[in-house]
Amino acid sequence: MAHFNTFAFGIYPYIAMAIMFIGSWIRYDREQYTWKSSSSQLLESKQLKRGSIPFHIGILGIFFGHLFGLLTPLEIWHLLGITPQMKQIIAIGAGGLFGLICFYGLTILIKRRLFNPRIRATSTPMDIAILFLLYAQLILGLFSITVSLGHLNGAEMMKLMMWAQNIMTFNSNVAVTAINDVHWIFKMHVFLGMTLFVAFPFSRLVHMLSAPVQYVRRQHQIVRQRFVR
């Protein structure tokens, strides 16, 4: 078990991040025409709008919540007057809210992808696989809230923060020790999150790395009305 923990939480995160960054770089360099979300709005738009908007609201809230929640040093939280107990309650409340919003939207998108014949016919195996990976990760995250409610002192959350911050500073031994005795559901959540990094460059998720910022400074198009003589 010790060897598995060392690999899963001390080595695998670096493998996953390397695959994500190098794979995304190679794909953008060699296959730019595939660097897109491959929208199926022309085939069906009603269910897409119903699912896509809450999904994106939820996933963005979850992403930034994890990003700042795990990687912000504990000293900064102390300066803000936020104790581990307060941070735990905030994480449960915000994570639960955005998780349920995301769950609602993702459920609609999965149903649309699987049971609409036109959408299913244009879907790749990776399109379906990535939806189920996200779904499993989301369900694990929601279930982890029930575990967190059993210990509101924030102790396990502090261990997960220590793991994430030491992984980012390449202190893998400290990271593995920190996460060693946390609840298994948090370990599964972390491991599946790393697996999403592995799948990232091979899926439509790569569109997350592109933002149309050039539109802000692009010259306006001049459209002249054609007058009928």
PyMOL commands that set and color helices and strands:
alter all, ss='L'
color gray80, all
select helices_A, chain A and resi 2-30+32-34+46-71+74-79+84-115+117-121+125-148+155-168+172-179+184-202+204-209+214-217
alter helices_A, ss='H'
color red, helices_A
deselect
rebuild
show_as cartoon
